[in-house]
Amino acid sequence: MKKKICVVTGTRAEYGLLYWLMSKIQKDKELQMQLIVTGMHLSPEFGLTYQQIEKDGFIIDQKIEMLLSGDTPSAIVKSIGLGVIGFADAYQSLKPDLVILLGDRFEIFAATQAAMVSRIPIAHIHGGELTEGLIDDPIRHSITKMSHIHFTASEEYRKRIIQMGEQPDTVFNVGTLGLEGIKNTSLLSLEAFKESIQFDMDKFFLVTLHPTTLEESTAEEQIKILLSSLDEFKNYKILFTKTNADTDGRIINRYIEQYVQKNKNRCTVFDSLGQHRYLSAIKHCSAVIGNSSSGLVEVPFFLKPTINIGDRQRGRLKANSVIDCNFEKNEILRAIKKGISNNFNLNVQSMQQVYGSGNTSEDIIHVLKQTSLDTILKKKFYDIE
């Protein structure tokens, strides 16, 4: 009897991380993959990215509409409620043996609550991390306490989950799925990449800015400061990717669209590049600028500089290629100038990676196949002596 493994995805970035794990589950003779798609994947505003999932050869078993059109705190709370209702029905229909959830977004929070109450074992990827400027931080730790198997990106994160009372033999340091995607993907040449986005850019910045969700009404000021800073680098073109469906995300997207409209010869923007083009963009860009988690996880693997602005990623492990700065124009300018300097890039070439070696999905599948689910729901709190 095959184990029914249900994978949930709600965003483009999360799917990009899960792709290789999903592929290997789908091919494994001892496992049966089920797939639930929700959140931004089903929204025209965010590019209807469920279509890319289908193009990649995956069968979507359930689509759960939960994303309201607003991005206020009230709209996010209501979206979570809709998600819990949708996941309750989906789990009842699919009857999975185990649910795989990645990360810390509110869509995954809804999926976790429904699975826990439905008495379905949960395997959580990327727990134990810190993002102290976001509501993601308490969401992530809550998911950890509702989960039964834990896959972390580093030994430090593994220890933190054990510190939270999880049994050590249920917590596995497997590295990050993002590096595996890079190792297994044949990326586009610069010419092919430029053709794919229909924009000529030999020297460019890749920019993604998300709201810092534990700060109130800062998105407008922050995007203005960033755009003003980018004005100082006229000899670089700019490739923007839009924000996630977070509170005040639409404010950021609106300013980006206006900026691109005024600077058509120098800038372009995409709702979603997709994993292949996004990784290709990292490969060829001069620096990644903003506050996306990819700047800390995937970008260092390419030995490229990351300009990490503000508190959104505060608390995460960071490679030497990451330059932190606050949302102050002078600080951002200094950080960008440092990141594109020859000395900094030379030093980055010999730095050590902090998130594993890129065999993550194989390690995860091995654990899933070897773990008995018979009594896994009855968790015991682990006290550190």
C-alpha positions as CSV (number, residue, x, y, z in Angstrom):
1,M,0.0,0.0,0.0
2,K,1.5,3.3,-1.1
3,K,1.8,6.2,1.4
4,K,-0.3,9.1,0.2
5,I,1.8,12.2,0.5
6,C,-0.1,15.4,0.1
7,V,2.0,18.5,-0.9
8,V,0.5,22.0,-0.5
9,T,1.7,25.1,-2.3
10,G,0.4,28.6,-2.3
11,T,3.1,30.8,-3.9
12,R,5.5,30.9,-6.8
13,A,8.6,30.9,-4.6
14,E,7.4,28.0,-2.5
15,Y,6.6,25.9,-5.5
16,G,10.0,26.6,-6.9
17,L,11.5,25.1,-3.8
18,L,9.2,22.1,-3.8
19,Y,9.5,21.3,-7.5
20,W,12.3,18.7,-7.2
21,L,10.8,17.1,-4.1
22,M,7.4,16.8,-5.9
23,S,9.1,15.3,-8.9
24,K,10.8,12.6,-6.9
25,I,7.7,11.8,-4.8
26,Q,5.8,11.4,-8.0
27,K,8.3,8.9,-9.4
28,D,8.7,6.9,-6.2
29,K,7.1,3.5,-6.3
30,E,6.3,3.5,-2.6
31,L,4.7,6.9,-2.5
32,Q,1.6,8.4,-4.0
33,M,1.7,12.2,-4.4
34,Q,-1.4,14.3,-4.0
35,L,-1.2,18.0,-4.8
36,I,-3.3,20.9,-3.3
37,V,-2.8,24.4,-4.9
38,T,-4.1,27.5,-3.3
39,G,-3.4,31.2,-2.6
40,M,-1.5,33.3,-5.1
41,H,-1.4,30.4,-7.6
42,L,-5.1,30.9,-8.4
43,S,-5.0,34.7,-8.6
44,P,-5.0,36.5,-11.9
45,E,-3.3,39.4,-10.1
46,F,-0.3,37.2,-9.3
47,G,-0.1,35.5,-12.7
48,L,-2.3,32.4,-12.3
49,T,0.9,30.4,-11.7
50,Y,-1.1,27.1,-11.2
51,Q,-0.9,26.9,-15.0
52,Q,2.9,26.6,-14.8
53,I,2.5,23.8,-12.3
54,E,0.3,21.9,-14.8
55,K,2.8,22.7,-17.6
56,D,5.5,21.1,-15.5
57,G,3.5,17.8,-15.6
58,F,1.9,17.8,-12.2
59,I,-1.8,16.8,-11.7
60,I,-3.5,19.2,-9.3
61,D,-5.9,17.2,-7.1
62,Q,-7.6,20.1,-5.3
63,K,-7.7,23.9,-5.9
64,I,-8.6,25.9,-2.8
65,E,-9.7,29.5,-3.4
66,M,-8.9,31.5,-0.3
67,L,-7.2,34.8,-1.3
68,L,-9.4,37.9,-0.9
69,S,-8.7,40.9,-3.2
70,G,-7.7,43.1,-0.2
71,D,-4.3,43.1,1.5
72,T,-5.4,44.6,4.8
73,P,-4.9,42.7,8.1
74,S,-8.7,42.0,8.1
75,A,-8.6,40.6,4.6
76,I,-5.6,38.3,5.5
77,V,-7.4,37.0,8.6
78,K,-10.6,36.3,6.5
79,S,-8.4,34.5,3.9
80,I,-7.0,32.3,6.6
81,G,-10.5,31.4,7.6
82,L,-11.6,30.6,4.1
83,G,-8.4,28.5,3.7
84,V,-9.2,26.4,6.8
85,I,-12.7,25.7,5.5
86,G,-11.3,24.7,2.1
87,F,-8.6,22.5,3.4
88,A,-11.0,20.7,5.7
89,D,-13.0,19.6,2.7
90,A,-9.9,18.8,0.6
91,Y,-8.4,16.6,3.3
92,Q,-11.7,14.8,3.8
93,S,-11.8,14.1,0.1
94,L,-8.2,13.1,-0.4
95,K,-7.6,11.3,2.9
96,P,-3.8,11.7,2.8
97,D,-1.5,9.7,5.1
98,L,0.8,12.7,5.6
99,V,0.8,16.4,4.5
100,I,4.0,18.2,3.5
101,L,4.1,21.9,4.2
102,L,6.9,24.4,3.6
103,G,7.6,27.7,5.3
104,D,5.6,30.2,7.2
105,R,3.0,32.0,5.1
106,F,-0.6,32.4,6.1
107,E,-1.9,30.0,3.5
108,I,0.3,27.3,5.0
109,F,-0.9,28.3,8.5
110,A,-4.5,27.5,7.3
111,A,-3.4,24.2,5.8
112,T,-1.7,23.2,9.1
113,Q,-4.6,24.0,11.3
114,A,-6.9,21.9,9.2
115,A,-4.5,19.0,9.0
116,M,-3.9,19.0,12.8
117,V,-7.6,18.9,13.7
118,S,-8.2,16.3,11.0
119,R,-5.6,14.1,12.7
120,I,-3.3,14.0,9.6
121,P,0.5,13.8,10.3
122,I,2.4,16.9,9.2
123,A,5.9,17.1,7.8
124,H,7.2,20.7,8.0
125,I,10.1,22.1,5.9
126,H,12.1,25.2,6.9
127,G,11.1,25.4,10.6
128,G,13.3,26.8,13.3
129,E,14.2,29.9,11.4
130,L,13.8,33.5,12.4
131,T,12.3,36.5,10.6
132,E,11.8,38.9,13.4
133,G,10.2,41.6,11.3
134,L,7.3,39.5,10.1
135,I,4.1,37.8,11.3
136,D,5.7,34.8,9.5
137,D,7.9,34.3,12.7
138,P,5.0,33.3,15.1
139,I,3.3,31.5,12.2
140,R,6.4,29.4,11.5
141,H,6.8,28.4,15.2
142,S,3.1,27.6,15.5
143,I,3.4,25.3,12.5
144,T,6.3,23.6,14.2
145,K,4.3,22.8,17.3
146,M,1.5,21.4,15.1
147,S,3.9,19.3,13.0
148,H,5.2,15.8,13.6
149,I,8.3,15.6,11.3
150,H,10.7,18.5,10.9
151,F,13.1,19.2,8.0
152,T,15.5,22.1,8.7
153,A,18.0,24.0,6.6
154,S,20.8,24.0,9.1
155,E,21.9,22.5,12.4
156,E,21.3,25.7,14.2
157,Y,17.6,25.6,13.1
158,R,17.4,21.9,14.1
159,K,18.6,22.8,17.6
160,R,16.0,25.6,17.9
161,I,13.2,23.2,17.1
162,I,14.4,20.7,19.7
163,Q,14.5,23.7,22.1
164,M,10.8,24.2,21.4
165,G,10.1,20.7,22.8
166,E,10.2,18.6,19.7
167,Q,11.7,15.1,20.0
168,P,15.3,15.1,18.5
169,D,14.6,11.9,16.5
170,T,11.8,13.8,14.6
171,V,14.0,16.7,13.5
172,F,16.3,16.3,10.5
173,N,18.9,18.8,9.2
174,V,18.6,18.2,5.4
175,G,19.7,21.6,4.1
176,T,17.5,23.7,1.8
177,L,15.6,22.6,-1.3
178,G,16.6,25.8,-3.1
179,L,20.2,24.6,-3.6
180,E,19.0,21.4,-5.1
181,G,16.9,23.3,-7.7
182,I,20.0,25.2,-8.7
183,K,22.1,22.1,-9.0
184,N,19.6,20.3,-11.2
185,T,18.5,23.1,-13.4
186,S,20.2,24.0,-16.7
187,L,20.0,27.7,-16.6
188,L,19.6,30.1,-19.6
189,S,22.5,31.9,-21.2
190,L,22.4,35.7,-20.9
191,E,21.2,36.0,-24.5
192,A,18.5,33.4,-24.1
193,F,17.4,35.0,-20.8
194,K,17.1,38.4,-22.4
195,E,15.1,36.9,-25.3
196,S,12.8,35.1,-22.8
197,I,11.9,38.4,-21.0
198,Q,11.9,40.5,-24.2
199,F,14.3,43.1,-22.6
200,D,17.9,43.9,-23.4
201,M,19.9,44.1,-20.2
202,D,23.6,43.1,-20.0
203,K,24.3,44.8,-16.6
204,F,21.3,44.7,-14.2
205,F,20.0,44.5,-10.7
206,L,17.3,42.0,-9.7
207,V,15.0,43.7,-7.2
208,T,12.2,42.2,-5.0
209,L,10.7,44.1,-2.1
210,H,8.1,42.7,0.2
211,P,6.3,44.4,3.0
212,T,7.6,44.1,6.6
213,T,4.4,42.8,8.0
214,L,5.0,43.6,11.7
215,E,5.5,47.2,10.8
216,E,2.4,49.4,10.3
217,S,2.1,51.5,7.2
218,T,5.8,51.5,6.2
219,A,5.5,50.0,2.8
220,E,5.0,53.3,0.9
221,E,7.9,55.0,2.5
222,Q,10.2,52.0,2.0
223,I,9.5,51.5,-1.6
224,K,10.0,55.3,-2.2
225,I,13.4,55.2,-0.5
226,L,14.4,52.1,-2.5
227,L,13.3,53.6,-5.9
228,S,15.1,56.9,-5.1
229,S,18.3,54.9,-4.3
230,L,18.0,53.0,-7.6
231,D,17.9,56.3,-9.4
232,E,21.5,56.8,-8.5
233,F,22.6,53.8,-10.7
234,K,21.6,54.9,-14.2
235,N,24.2,52.6,-15.8
236,Y,22.4,49.6,-14.4
237,K,19.1,48.3,-15.7
238,I,16.6,46.9,-13.3
239,L,14.5,43.7,-13.3
240,F,11.7,43.9,-10.7
241,T,9.6,41.0,-9.5
242,K,6.4,41.9,-7.7
243,T,5.6,41.3,-4.0
244,N,3.7,38.4,-2.5
245,A,0.1,38.7,-1.3
246,D,1.1,40.3,2.0
247,T,-0.5,43.2,3.8
248,D,0.3,46.5,1.9
249,G,1.9,44.5,-1.0
250,R,-0.3,46.3,-3.5
251,I,1.2,49.6,-2.5
252,I,4.7,48.4,-3.4
253,N,3.5,46.9,-6.7
254,R,1.8,50.2,-7.6
255,Y,4.9,52.2,-7.1
256,I,7.0,49.7,-9.0
257,E,4.6,49.8,-12.0
258,Q,4.7,53.6,-12.0
259,Y,8.5,53.6,-11.8
260,V,8.8,51.2,-14.7
261,Q,6.3,53.2,-16.8
262,K,8.5,56.3,-16.3
263,N,11.8,54.4,-17.0
264,K,10.8,52.0,-19.8
265,N,14.2,51.9,-21.4
266,R,15.9,51.0,-18.1
267,C,13.4,48.9,-16.2
268,T,11.0,46.0,-16.6
269,V,8.7,44.2,-14.1
270,F,7.1,40.7,-13.9
271,D,4.4,39.3,-11.7
272,S,6.4,36.0,-11.7
273,L,9.4,35.0,-13.6
274,G,8.9,31.3,-12.8
275,Q,11.7,29.3,-11.2
276,H,13.8,28.7,-14.3
277,R,14.0,32.3,-15.3
278,Y,14.3,33.6,-11.8
279,L,17.4,31.4,-11.1
280,S,18.8,32.5,-14.5
281,A,18.3,36.1,-13.5
282,I,20.3,35.5,-10.4
283,K,23.0,33.9,-12.4
284,H,23.4,36.9,-14.7
285,C,22.6,39.9,-12.5
286,S,25.1,42.2,-10.8
287,A,23.3,42.1,-7.4
288,V,20.1,41.1,-5.8
289,I,18.4,43.9,-3.9
290,G,15.4,43.9,-1.6
291,N,14.3,41.7,1.3
292,S,13.4,38.4,-0.2
293,S,14.4,35.1,1.5
294,S,15.9,34.0,-1.8
295,G,18.6,36.7,-1.3
296,L,19.8,34.8,1.7
297,V,19.3,31.2,0.5
298,E,19.7,30.8,-3.2
299,V,21.6,33.9,-4.2
300,P,24.8,33.1,-2.1
301,F,25.0,29.7,-3.9
302,F,25.7,31.8,-7.1
303,L,28.4,33.7,-5.3
304,K,26.5,36.9,-6.0
305,P,26.0,39.9,-3.7
306,T,22.7,40.4,-1.8
307,I,21.7,43.8,-0.6
308,N,19.3,42.9,2.3
309,I,17.3,45.9,3.4
310,G,15.4,46.3,6.7
311,D,14.1,43.8,9.2
312,R,12.1,41.3,7.2
313,Q,14.9,38.7,7.2
314,R,16.4,39.7,10.6
315,G,17.4,36.5,12.5
316,R,18.2,34.2,9.5
317,L,21.6,32.7,8.9
318,K,23.5,34.8,6.4
319,A,26.5,34.1,4.1
320,N,29.3,36.6,3.8
321,S,27.8,37.7,0.4
322,V,24.8,39.3,2.2
323,I,25.1,43.0,3.0
324,D,22.6,44.3,5.5
325,C,21.3,47.9,5.6
326,N,18.4,49.9,6.9
327,F,15.7,51.7,4.9
328,E,17.9,54.9,4.7
329,K,19.0,56.1,1.3
330,N,22.6,56.7,2.2
331,E,22.9,53.2,3.8
332,I,21.3,51.6,0.7
333,L,23.7,53.5,-1.6
334,R,26.7,52.4,0.4
335,A,25.5,48.8,0.5
336,I,25.0,48.6,-3.3
337,K,28.3,50.3,-4.0
338,K,30.0,47.8,-1.8
339,G,28.1,44.9,-3.4
340,I,29.2,45.7,-6.9
341,S,32.8,46.5,-6.0
342,N,35.6,44.3,-7.3
343,N,37.1,43.7,-3.9
344,F,33.8,42.5,-2.4
345,N,33.0,40.1,-5.3
346,L,36.5,38.7,-5.2
347,N,36.1,37.9,-1.5
348,V,32.7,36.3,-2.1
349,Q,34.2,33.7,-4.5
350,S,35.9,31.8,-1.6
351,M,33.1,32.0,1.0
352,Q,31.5,28.9,2.6
353,Q,27.9,28.0,2.0
354,V,25.6,27.8,5.1
355,Y,22.6,25.9,3.8
356,G,23.8,22.4,2.8
357,S,25.0,20.8,-0.3
358,G,21.9,20.2,-2.4
359,N,20.7,16.6,-1.8
360,T,17.7,17.7,0.3
361,S,14.7,16.0,-1.5
362,E,16.4,12.5,-1.4
363,D,17.0,12.9,2.3
364,I,13.4,13.9,2.9
365,I,12.0,11.0,0.9
366,H,14.2,8.6,2.8
367,V,12.9,9.8,6.1
368,L,9.2,9.7,4.9
369,K,9.6,6.1,3.7
370,Q,11.3,5.0,6.9
371,T,9.0,6.7,9.4
372,S,6.1,4.8,10.8
373,L,2.9,6.9,11.0
374,D,1.0,4.6,13.3
375,T,1.6,6.5,16.6
376,I,3.1,9.7,15.3
377,L,0.1,11.9,16.3
378,K,0.8,11.3,20.0
379,K,3.6,13.8,20.6
380,K,5.7,14.0,23.8
381,F,7.3,17.2,24.9
382,Y,11.1,17.0,25.0
383,D,12.6,18.7,28.0
384,I,16.2,20.0,27.7
385,E,18.1,19.0,30.8
